[in-house]
Amino acid sequence: MLLFLGDLGGAEVMLLSLIVFGLPFALLFWWLVRPKKPPVHVHQNGGSVADELQKLQTLHAQGVLTEAEFQTQKRRLLH
């Protein structure tokens, strides 16, 4: 790489090296530490929370959901 730089001085070579080699690492670091967006919870059928809780209760009563699954889904809906 240095063979093609011609009459560039030391400062220019250092700046060019920083841009060529440093920028990709800086972008990678930024991508790794950037603030994450919180997940968005959207009700698929547009029903109210009460309707969703009633559906969960029905599934739990039918044995489709275990107690742990029911509690997890209920917490998800209420928060």
C-alpha positions in Angstrom: 0.0 0.0 0.0 2.8 2.4 0.8 4.3 2.0 -2.6 1.4 3.8 -4.3 1.2 6.8 -1.9 3.9 8.8 -3.8 4.9 12.0 -2.1 2.5 11.9 0.9 4.1 12.9 4.2 3.9 11.0 7.5 0.8 12.8 8.7 -1.1 12.0 5.5 -0.1 8.4 5.6 -1.2 8.1 9.3 -4.5 9.8 8.5 -5.1 7.5 5.5 -4.2 4.4 7.5 -6.5 5.5 10.3 -9.4 5.9 7.8 -8.7 2.6 6.0 -8.0 0.4 9.0 -9.6 2.3 12.0 -13.0 3.1 10.5 -14.2 -0.5 10.0 -13.2 -1.4 13.6 -14.9 1.8 14.9 -18.1 0.9 13.1 -18.0 -2.7 14.3 -17.5 -1.5 17.9 -20.4 1.0 17.5 -22.7 -1.8 16.2 -21.8 -4.0 19.1 -22.5 -1.4 21.8 -25.3 0.6 20.3 -28.5 0.9 22.4 -30.9 -1.9 21.5 -34.5 -1.0 20.7 -37.0 -2.5 23.2 -39.2 -5.2 21.8 -42.7 -4.0 20.8 -45.6 -6.2 21.8 -48.5 -6.1 19.5 -51.7 -8.0 20.0 -52.3 -9.9 16.8 -56.1 -10.0 16.8 -56.6 -6.5 18.2 -58.5 -7.9 21.2 -58.4 -6.3 24.6 -56.1 -7.5 27.4 -59.2 -8.8 29.2 -60.2 -10.9 26.1 -56.6 -12.3 25.9 -56.6 -13.2 29.6 -60.0 -15.0 29.1 -58.5 -17.0 26.2 -55.5 -17.9 28.2 -57.7 -19.0 31.1 -59.8 -21.2 28.8 -56.7 -22.8 27.3 -55.4 -23.4 30.9 -58.7 -24.9 32.0 -58.6 -27.2 28.9 -55.1 -28.4 29.8 -53.5 -26.9 26.7 -51.4 -24.6 28.8 -49.5 -25.7 31.9 -49.6 -23.5 35.1 -46.2 -22.1 34.3 -47.1 -21.3 30.7 -50.3 -19.7 31.8 -48.5 -17.5 34.4 -45.8 -16.5 31.9 -48.3 -15.4 29.3 -50.4 -13.6 31.9 -47.4 -11.7 33.1 -46.5 -10.8 29.5 -50.0 -9.4 28.9 -50.1 -7.4 32.1 -46.7 -5.7 31.7 
